[in-house]
Amino acid sequence: MQPGSAGNGLTGSRGALFEMHAANSAAEDLADVERVLAGEVQTFEGIVRRWQGPLVNMAWRYCRDRGRAEEMAQEAFLRAWRGLEGWRRDSSFSTWLFALAANVFRSELQRFPAVNVPLEDVAEPAGPATQHDGLAERQSDEAVRRAVMALPTRYREPVVLYYFHEMDVAAASRTMGLPEGTVKARLARGREMLRQRFPHLGEQSTSRLSSTLRPQKEVPQ
């Protein structure tokens, strides 16, 4: 079944969490942007406070390094500050910011690639853990995370945005600056690569992948 078709959960409520957060902050974002452009430059701190956590977490999913993730997020905010007048308001500020950040993160990793273990070298996650086997479940979840990070970037990015950031295909498409059809195809290919390498993941369905990559309050120290 292809992404976006009935029954696979790639549309509909998938992006509700991300969209709700963006909607709740939309008025504050707009007000802060207006004040910054009017000369109250210190107001940009409000934007940073609201979005620093999500951007650092997003950067960490690209590079898996806390210090580098913070630096990459800082660079994204700097680019946003410099290009604030470029926000055309035909989309939400958060969509514009995430798209800008994604470009920054991609460029940074092209200059200095992260060292990832090849997908074929990642150990297969264990079968479903029993209700009381928390350690086995955590180890299996970590194996799934390593597997996602081992995907080629073109497939890893939509998987991370969709499952970790709770974006639907449309939001991921706007963030990546790609047509929805391309995002769907890459997401499907990334999932298929994981299923082929890790049969247990396919048996457990993508709900395991979704729960494993659920947003955390903060990235590891």
Secondary structure as UniProt FT lines:
FT   TURN            3..4
FT   TURN            6..7
FT   HELIX           12..15
FT   HELIX           16..37
FT   TURN            38..39
FT   HELIX           41..43
FT   HELIX           44..63
FT   HELIX           66..82
FT   HELIX           84..86
FT   HELIX           93..111
FT   HELIX           119..121
FT   TURN            131..132
FT   HELIX           134..150
FT   HELIX           153..159
FT   HELIX           160..164
FT   HELIX           169..176
FT   HELIX           180..197
FT   HELIX           199..204
FT   HELIX           206..212
//
